Amino acid sequence: MANQVKRLTVSASDRVELERRVRSQTGQARDGKRARIVLLAAEGRPGVEIAEMVGVSEPTVIKWRRAYAQRGLAGLGDAPRSGRPREIDDATRFAIWFASQHAPPARLGITHWSSRALAAEFDVDHATIARLWQQWGLKPWQLTTFKRSTDPDFEAKLRDVVGLYLHPPDKAIVLSVDEKSQIQALDRTQPMLPVRPGLPASRTHDYVRHGTTTLFAALEVATGKVTDACYPRHRNVEFLKFLRQVAKAYPRKRLHIVVDNYAAHKHPNVAKWLARNKRITLHFTPTSSSWLNLVETFFSIITRQAIHRGSFTSVPDLIAAIRRFIDAHNDRCEPFTWTKTADDILAKLKPQTTSATAH
């Protein structure tokens, strides 16, 4: 026959106070949890069941059951604090370190830890959690995105493209080509307010759309010069038009052109044209690796400096602004210098091992 759990003895006056703490919506949540633990223990419920019902660990149940048994309601308060943070034992530190790097239990209904949620789980002050996270360099509230290439020829393509950047072929020109599609001609409903001392520039959040354009750009890696064209769409037809424009801009020169894996770049019509124009060679970046295409850096620059804050009354107005920027850029352009070797990149992309030691 299973052992019966000994009921915790609670006086009538204490029960009234404990039930008040459980119902209170103005007091500390931890006080309500401790009161509920004692009341459930007074019903004779086992520690595992209480932990599940209250949403704490079993050691926490044991701690507050024992504290009430020894000191009554006074035992449910926090120990007086000195000027230094309350010390926690190594086992608790490790448990907090481990929990911080894993998803919260489903019973909490949250996707990631906050310092207060984790503090409640381990019955410590949330400032202690914040201090430990700072020591360990953990930031559960932050989120970044990533996408690793699954291209089986990733390394070969990487070495090919990086090799062109670092050691371009003699008497040949290396170009980085891509399209920035669906650039919107947005017309703000009110004029932008300029920057003032203590105040940033500001603009209205509402706008009128006047259509879109696609910017085709060929960045000459050795000089930073850009050849451009704007088309309404970005199919193989437009890509071929742009290739012809680039070929005309560099007559009788061998061209090595870095492009991504967009279907238009590999269309049969493009392949036929390349077969007739042997001086032009396309080099494809690995899938999901647009960061290898240097022209993306130029797209970032023109977006920040000429498009993002602009207000355009029509698509032609947008195209004119793009061309003004590129003309000015070409007057002052400098080489886009690639510095990382393929080995450097591969070493950084290699999966890192982590230690489970809490320091």
C-alpha positions as CSV (number, residue, x, y, z in Angstrom):
1,M,0.0,0.0,0.0
2,A,1.4,3.4,-1.0
3,N,2.6,5.7,1.8
4,Q,0.2,8.5,2.6
5,V,1.6,12.0,2.3
6,K,1.5,13.8,5.7
7,R,-0.8,16.8,5.6
8,L,0.7,20.1,6.5
9,T,-1.0,21.7,9.5
10,V,-2.4,25.1,8.8
11,S,-4.2,27.2,11.4
12,A,-7.6,28.8,10.6
13,S,-6.2,32.4,10.8
14,D,-3.2,31.4,8.5
15,R,-5.6,29.8,6.0
16,V,-7.6,33.0,5.7
17,E,-4.4,35.0,5.0
18,L,-3.0,32.3,2.6
19,E,-6.3,32.3,0.6
20,R,-6.2,36.1,0.5
21,R,-2.7,36.0,-1.0
22,V,-3.8,33.5,-3.6
23,R,-6.7,35.7,-4.7
24,S,-4.8,39.0,-4.6
25,Q,-4.2,40.7,-7.9
26,T,-2.1,43.5,-6.5
27,G,0.5,41.4,-4.5
28,Q,3.6,39.7,-5.8
29,A,2.9,36.6,-8.0
30,R,5.5,34.6,-6.1
31,D,3.6,35.3,-2.8
32,G,0.5,33.8,-4.3
33,K,2.4,30.7,-5.5
34,R,4.0,30.1,-2.1
35,A,0.6,30.5,-0.4
36,R,-1.0,28.0,-2.9
37,I,1.8,25.5,-2.2
38,V,1.1,25.6,1.5
39,L,-2.7,25.2,1.0
40,L,-2.3,22.3,-1.3
41,A,0.2,20.7,1.1
42,A,-2.5,21.1,3.8
43,E,-4.8,19.0,1.6
44,G,-2.3,16.2,1.7
45,R,-1.3,16.4,-2.0
46,P,2.1,15.0,-2.9
47,G,5.0,17.3,-3.9
48,V,5.0,16.2,-7.6
49,E,1.3,17.0,-8.0
50,I,1.7,20.4,-6.3
51,A,4.6,21.3,-8.5
52,E,2.5,20.5,-11.6
53,M,-0.5,22.4,-10.4
54,V,1.4,25.5,-9.3
55,G,3.9,25.4,-12.2
56,V,7.2,25.2,-10.1
57,S,9.8,22.5,-9.5
58,E,9.4,19.9,-6.8
59,P,12.4,21.2,-4.8
60,T,10.6,24.6,-4.7
61,V,7.5,22.8,-3.2
62,I,9.7,21.1,-0.6
63,K,11.4,24.4,0.3
64,W,8.2,26.4,1.0
65,R,6.4,23.5,2.7
66,R,9.4,23.2,5.1
67,A,9.7,27.0,5.6
68,Y,6.0,27.2,6.6
69,A,6.3,24.2,8.9
70,Q,9.3,25.7,10.7
71,R,8.3,29.4,10.8
72,G,4.7,29.8,9.8
73,L,3.7,32.7,7.6
74,A,7.0,34.5,8.4
75,G,8.8,31.6,6.6
76,L,7.1,32.5,3.3
77,G,8.9,35.8,3.0
78,D,12.2,36.4,1.3
79,A,15.3,36.5,3.5
80,P,16.5,40.1,4.3
81,R,18.8,41.3,1.5
82,S,22.2,42.8,2.0
83,G,23.9,45.0,-0.5
84,R,25.1,42.0,-2.4
85,P,23.0,39.7,-4.6
86,R,21.7,36.6,-2.9
87,E,24.0,33.7,-3.6
88,I,22.7,30.6,-5.3
89,D,24.2,27.2,-5.2
90,D,26.1,25.6,-8.2
91,A,23.3,23.2,-8.9
92,T,20.8,26.0,-9.3
93,R,23.2,28.0,-11.4
94,F,23.6,25.1,-13.8
95,A,19.9,24.5,-13.9
96,I,19.3,28.1,-14.8
97,W,22.1,28.1,-17.4
98,F,20.7,24.9,-19.0
99,A,17.0,26.1,-19.0
100,S,18.0,29.5,-20.5
101,Q,19.2,27.7,-23.6
102,H,16.1,25.6,-24.1
103,A,12.4,26.4,-24.8
104,P,10.2,26.9,-21.7
105,P,7.9,24.0,-20.8
106,A,4.6,23.9,-22.7
107,R,2.6,24.5,-19.5
108,L,3.8,28.1,-19.5
109,G,2.4,28.9,-22.9
110,I,5.4,31.1,-23.9
111,T,7.9,30.7,-26.8
112,H,11.0,32.0,-25.0
113,W,12.2,33.0,-21.5
114,S,11.9,36.4,-20.0
115,S,14.0,37.1,-16.9
116,R,10.8,37.3,-14.8
117,A,9.4,34.0,-16.1
118,L,12.6,32.2,-15.5
119,A,13.0,33.8,-12.1
120,A,9.5,32.6,-11.1
121,E,10.4,29.0,-12.3
122,F,13.5,28.9,-10.0
123,D,12.1,31.2,-7.2
124,V,14.9,33.7,-7.5
125,D,14.8,37.4,-8.1
126,H,14.6,38.4,-11.8
127,A,17.6,40.7,-11.4
128,T,19.6,37.6,-10.6
129,I,18.6,36.0,-13.9
130,A,19.5,39.2,-15.7
131,R,22.9,39.3,-14.0
132,L,23.6,35.7,-14.9
133,W,22.5,36.1,-18.5
134,Q,24.9,39.1,-18.8
135,Q,27.7,37.0,-17.4
136,W,27.0,34.1,-19.8
137,G,26.4,36.3,-22.8
138,L,22.8,34.9,-23.2
139,K,20.1,37.0,-24.8
140,P,16.9,34.9,-25.1
141,W,14.9,37.9,-26.2
142,Q,16.9,38.4,-29.3
143,L,16.2,36.5,-32.6
144,T,18.1,36.4,-35.8
145,T,17.5,34.5,-39.0
146,F,19.8,32.2,-41.0
147,K,19.7,30.0,-44.0
148,R,22.5,27.6,-44.9
149,S,23.0,26.6,-48.4
150,T,22.2,22.9,-49.3
151,D,23.9,23.2,-52.7
152,P,25.9,19.9,-53.2
153,D,28.5,22.0,-55.2
154,F,28.7,24.7,-52.6
155,E,32.4,24.6,-52.0
156,A,33.3,24.5,-55.7
157,K,31.0,27.4,-56.6
158,L,32.3,29.4,-53.6
159,R,35.9,28.9,-54.6
160,D,35.1,29.8,-58.2
161,V,33.4,33.1,-57.3
162,V,35.8,34.1,-54.5
163,G,38.7,33.3,-56.8
164,L,37.3,35.7,-59.4
165,Y,37.1,38.5,-56.8
166,L,40.6,37.9,-55.3
167,H,42.5,36.8,-58.5
168,P,40.7,38.1,-61.6
169,P,41.9,36.5,-64.9
170,D,44.4,38.6,-66.9
171,K,42.9,40.9,-69.6
172,A,39.4,40.1,-68.4
173,I,36.7,42.0,-66.5
174,V,34.8,40.6,-63.6
175,L,31.2,41.8,-63.2
176,S,28.7,41.1,-60.5
177,V,25.1,41.2,-62.0
178,D,21.7,40.9,-60.4
179,E,18.2,42.5,-60.4
180,K,16.6,44.4,-57.6
181,S,12.9,43.7,-58.4
182,Q,9.7,45.4,-57.4
183,I,11.1,48.7,-56.4
184,Q,8.0,50.8,-55.5
185,A,7.4,54.3,-56.6
186,L,5.9,55.5,-53.3
187,D,4.6,59.0,-53.0
188,R,4.3,60.3,-49.4
189,T,1.1,62.1,-48.7
190,Q,2.9,64.9,-46.9
191,P,6.4,66.4,-47.3
192,M,9.2,64.9,-45.2
193,L,10.2,66.9,-42.1
194,P,13.9,67.7,-42.1
195,V,16.3,66.9,-39.3
196,R,16.5,69.4,-36.4
197,P,18.7,69.7,-33.3
198,G,17.6,66.9,-31.0
199,L,15.1,65.5,-33.6
200,P,15.6,63.1,-36.4
201,A,14.1,63.5,-39.9
202,S,10.5,62.2,-40.0
203,R,7.9,61.2,-42.6
204,T,4.3,60.1,-42.7
205,H,3.6,56.4,-42.6
206,D,0.9,56.6,-45.3
207,Y,1.7,56.8,-49.0
208,V,0.3,56.3,-52.5
209,R,1.7,53.6,-54.8
210,H,2.4,54.5,-58.4
211,G,3.8,51.2,-59.7
212,T,7.1,49.4,-59.6
213,T,10.3,48.9,-61.6
214,T,13.1,46.4,-61.6
215,L,16.7,47.6,-61.6
216,F,19.3,45.5,-63.4
217,A,22.8,46.3,-62.4
218,A,26.3,45.1,-63.4
219,L,29.0,46.1,-60.9
220,E,32.6,46.1,-62.2
221,V,34.5,44.7,-59.3
222,A,37.8,46.3,-60.1
223,T,36.5,49.9,-60.3
224,G,33.0,49.9,-58.7
225,K,31.5,51.3,-61.9
226,V,27.8,50.3,-62.4
227,T,26.0,49.6,-65.7
228,D,22.3,49.8,-65.2
229,A,18.9,49.4,-66.8
230,C,15.3,49.5,-65.5
231,Y,12.6,47.3,-66.9
232,P,9.0,46.6,-65.8
233,R,9.7,42.9,-65.4
234,H,12.6,40.6,-64.8
235,R,12.2,37.6,-67.1
236,N,14.8,35.9,-69.3
237,V,13.8,38.4,-72.1
238,E,14.8,41.4,-69.9
239,F,17.9,39.6,-68.7
240,L,19.1,39.0,-72.3
241,K,18.5,42.6,-73.1
242,F,20.7,43.6,-70.2
243,L,23.4,41.1,-71.1
244,R,23.5,42.6,-74.6
245,Q,23.8,46.1,-73.1
246,V,26.6,45.0,-70.8
247,A,28.4,43.3,-73.7
248,K,28.1,46.5,-75.7
249,A,29.5,48.5,-72.8
250,Y,32.7,46.3,-72.8
251,P,33.4,45.6,-76.4
252,R,36.0,43.0,-77.3
253,K,36.7,42.2,-73.6
254,R,36.4,38.9,-71.9
255,L,33.7,39.1,-69.3
256,H,33.3,36.9,-66.3
257,I,29.9,37.6,-64.8
258,V,28.8,36.5,-61.3
259,V,25.0,35.8,-61.1
260,D,22.7,33.9,-58.7
261,N,20.5,30.9,-59.5
262,Y,17.4,32.8,-60.6
263,A,15.7,30.7,-63.3
264,A,15.9,33.6,-65.9
265,H,19.7,33.4,-65.7
266,K,19.7,29.7,-66.7
267,H,16.9,29.9,-69.4
268,P,17.6,28.1,-72.7
269,N,17.4,31.4,-74.6
270,V,20.2,32.7,-72.4
271,A,22.3,29.6,-72.9
272,K,21.9,29.9,-76.7
273,W,23.0,33.5,-76.6
274,L,26.1,32.6,-74.5
275,A,27.0,29.8,-76.9
276,R,27.2,32.5,-79.7
277,N,29.1,34.9,-77.5
278,K,32.1,32.9,-76.2
279,R,33.8,35.9,-74.6
280,I,31.1,36.0,-71.9
281,T,31.0,33.4,-69.1
282,L,28.5,33.2,-66.3
283,H,29.6,32.0,-62.8
284,F,26.8,31.0,-60.5
285,T,26.8,31.5,-56.8
286,P,25.7,28.6,-54.6
287,T,22.0,28.4,-53.9
288,S,20.8,30.5,-50.9
289,S,24.1,32.5,-51.0
290,S,23.3,35.9,-52.5
291,W,25.8,37.4,-50.0
292,L,28.5,36.2,-52.4
293,N,27.2,38.5,-55.1
294,L,29.0,41.9,-54.6
295,V,26.3,43.8,-56.5
296,E,24.0,43.2,-53.5
297,T,26.2,45.6,-51.5
298,F,25.5,48.3,-54.2
299,F,21.8,47.5,-53.9
300,S,22.0,48.1,-50.2
301,I,23.7,51.5,-50.8
302,I,21.3,52.8,-53.4
303,T,18.3,51.7,-51.3
304,R,19.5,53.5,-48.2
305,Q,20.8,56.6,-49.9
306,A,18.4,57.2,-52.8
307,I,15.2,55.1,-52.5
308,H,14.2,54.5,-48.9
309,R,13.5,58.1,-48.0
310,G,12.4,59.2,-51.5
311,S,9.0,60.3,-52.6
312,F,8.1,59.5,-56.2
313,T,5.1,60.7,-58.2
314,S,5.5,58.0,-60.9
315,V,7.6,55.2,-62.1
316,P,9.5,57.5,-64.5
317,D,10.2,59.8,-61.5
318,L,11.6,56.8,-59.6
319,I,13.8,55.7,-62.5
320,A,15.1,59.2,-63.0
321,A,16.2,59.2,-59.3
322,I,17.9,55.8,-59.7
323,R,19.8,57.1,-62.7
324,R,20.8,60.3,-61.0
325,F,22.3,58.3,-58.1
326,I,24.1,55.9,-60.4
327,D,25.6,58.7,-62.6
328,A,26.9,60.4,-59.4
329,H,28.1,57.1,-58.1
330,N,30.1,56.3,-61.3
331,D,31.8,59.8,-61.1
332,R,33.2,59.0,-57.6
333,C,33.2,55.2,-57.6
334,E,35.9,53.1,-55.9
335,P,36.7,49.3,-56.2
336,F,34.6,46.9,-54.1
337,T,37.3,45.0,-52.4
338,W,36.7,41.4,-51.3
339,T,39.0,40.4,-48.4
340,K,38.0,36.9,-47.3
341,T,39.5,33.8,-48.9
342,A,37.3,30.7,-49.6
343,D,39.1,28.9,-46.7
344,D,38.3,31.7,-44.3
345,I,34.6,31.5,-45.3
346,L,34.5,27.7,-45.1
347,A,36.1,27.8,-41.6
348,K,33.5,30.3,-40.4
349,L,30.6,28.3,-41.8
350,K,31.7,25.0,-40.3
351,P,29.4,24.0,-37.4
352,Q,30.7,25.0,-34.0
353,T,30.8,22.7,-31.1
354,T,29.7,23.9,-27.7
355,S,30.6,22.9,-24.2
356,A,28.0,22.0,-21.6
357,T,30.1,23.4,-18.8
358,A,28.6,26.3,-16.9
359,H,31.2,29.1,-16.4
